């Protein structure tokens, strides 16, 4: 039980530098904080479950942070490209909180179109995409649910999102 205390001390000592490192990649303070916390959890979980001692735990933490930050950055870029259709998101374009009947109907139409596009997907791809988009599940959880690897879960989610993006951006006939 001595190892987790050692890692807690490591994080307490280097937290500011670790957050600065993550922020340099993410350009977002709160996400940087989340990534550092996730890295701590991964470090302690890996050492407790695998029972191995690390020769350079600080270097290992920096690698975890770098990998998590790049994964989240790539995911944000991918999702922004998937759902950004040139809409101006500045404060000047924000209207009243209550949706207009037209926007409500349009939203329902968009949801129906998304559901129709998802219905065209193979079952495993559809399940993976639903878990990711609607349940907010992580790839690790999707992989466990589907009985596959994280890479397989990522491929299914990416394929599903790409299919829906193409289907929703295609002109209606």
Buried (B, 14 or more C-beta within 10 A) or exposed (E): EEBBEEBEEBBEEBBEEBBEBBBEBBEBEEBBBBBBBBBBEBBBEBBEEEEEEBEEBBEBBBEBBBEBBEEBBEBEEBEEEBEEEEEEEEEEEEEEEEEEEEEEEEEEEEEEBBEEBBEEBEEBBBBBBBBBBEEEBEBEBBBEBBEBEBEBBBBBBBBBBEBBBEBBEEEEE
